[in-house]
């Protein structure tokens, strides 16, 4: 299956944008310190999500690479969500219902981020186990080339 040239373009664009965010997180690309509200490693992980999405778009002939990239993206989401839940500045949480005191709304937000982080980490573990067992990607299951297990 051939991909359109736009898939390659957007894949490369994701890789380039992600590399820029990783550069900001690593301190290589200058950024206004007042606009950065997270440690450098968090920014680097967020940039890695874009790089991995680009890699997945470019690796259309290698489903295992796409699956691995998706699993690592879940890991990245879990790490960032966990950091927000545990260490995010309370002043940076916004929104809420207005029905609870500010402290309770921050606690609810931390809880939601924490649950999301645990779910993402569980998806990473699950995808890693499937990949290690050599399970085929979902699009190939049941096809003539790949018998069902």
C-alpha positions in Angstrom: 0.0 0.0 0.0 1.5 3.3 -1.1 1.0 6.4 1.0 0.4 9.8 -0.4 3.2 12.3 -0.5 1.2 14.3 2.2 1.7 11.5 4.7 5.5 11.7 4.2 5.3 15.5 4.4 3.3 15.5 7.7 5.5 12.7 9.1 8.7 14.8 8.5 6.9 17.9 9.8 6.1 16.0 13.1 9.7 14.8 13.4 11.0 18.4 12.8 8.5 20.0 15.3 9.2 17.3 17.9 12.9 17.8 17.5 12.4 21.5 18.2 10.5 20.9 21.4 13.1 18.3 22.5 15.7 21.1 21.8 13.8 23.5 24.1 13.6 20.8 26.8 17.4 20.1 26.5 18.2 23.8 26.6 19.7 23.8 23.0 16.9 25.9 21.6 16.4 29.2 23.5 13.0 29.8 25.0 11.6 32.5 27.4 11.9 31.0 30.9 8.7 32.7 31.9 6.7 30.6 29.3 8.1 27.3 30.5 6.2 25.7 33.4 7.7 22.2 33.4 11.1 20.6 33.7 13.2 20.1 30.6 12.6 16.3 30.6 8.8 16.8 30.4 9.3 19.1 27.4 11.6 16.6 25.8 9.1 13.7 26.4 6.4 15.9 24.8 8.6 16.5 21.8 9.3 12.8 21.6 5.6 12.2 21.1 5.7 14.3 18.0 8.8 12.6 16.7 7.3 9.1 17.3 4.1 10.1 15.6 6.2 11.2 12.6 8.1 8.0 12.7 4.8 6.0 12.7 3.6 7.9 9.6 6.9 7.3 7.8 7.1 3.6 8.7 4.0 2.5 6.9 5.8 -0.6 5.6 6.9 -1.7 9.0 3.8 -2.4 11.3 6.0 -3.5 14.2 7.7 0.0 14.1 4.3 1.6 14.1 3.2 -0.5 17.0 6.3 0.2 19.0 6.0 3.9 18.4 2.4 3.8 19.5 3.4 2.0 22.7 6.1 4.5 23.5 3.7 7.3 22.9 1.4 5.8 25.6 4.5 5.6 27.9 5.2 9.3 27.2 1.6 10.3 28.0 1.7 8.3 31.2 5.0 9.9 32.3 3.7 13.4 31.6 0.3 12.8 33.1 2.0 11.3 36.2 4.3 14.3 36.5 1.3 16.7 36.3 -0.6 14.6 38.9 2.2 14.5 41.4 4.3 17.6 40.8 2.3 20.1 38.7 1.9 23.6 40.2 -1.5 24.1 41.7 -1.6 27.6 40.2 -1.3 26.2 36.7 -4.5 24.2 37.0 -7.4 26.1 35.5 -11.1 25.6 34.8 -13.2 23.5 37.1 -16.8 23.5 38.0 -16.9 26.3 40.4 -18.9 24.1 42.8 -15.9 23.0 44.9 -13.3 25.0 46.7 -10.1 25.6 44.8 -8.1 23.1 46.7 -10.7 20.4 46.1 -10.8 21.1 42.3 -7.0 20.9 42.2 -7.2 17.5 44.0 -9.8 16.3 41.5 -7.6 17.4 38.6 -4.6 15.6 40.0 -6.7 12.5 40.5 -7.9 12.6 36.9 -4.4 13.1 35.6 -3.2 10.3 37.8 -5.9 7.8 36.6 -5.1 8.8 33.0 -1.4 8.2 33.7 -2.0 4.8 35.1 -4.2 3.9 32.1 -1.6 5.1 29.7 1.2 3.1 31.5 -1.0 0.0 31.4 -1.5 0.4 27.7 2.2 0.7 27.2 2.8 -2.5 29.2 0.1 -4.3 27.2 1.4 -3.2 23.9 4.9 -4.1 24.8 3.8 -7.6 25.9 1.9 -8.1 22.6 4.9 -6.8 20.6 7.3 -9.1 22.5 5.1 -12.1 21.8 5.1 -11.3 18.1 1.4 -10.7 17.9 0.5 -9.1 14.6 -0.9 -5.6 14.4 -4.7 -5.3 14.4 -4.9 -4.6 10.6 -3.3 -8.0 9.8 -5.2 -10.2 12.2 -7.3 -12.8 10.5 -5.6 -12.3 7.1 -4.2 -15.2 5.1 -0.7 -14.1 5.9 -1.2 -14.1 9.6 -3.2 -16.9 11.3 -5.2 -16.0 14.4 -3.7 -17.1 17.7 
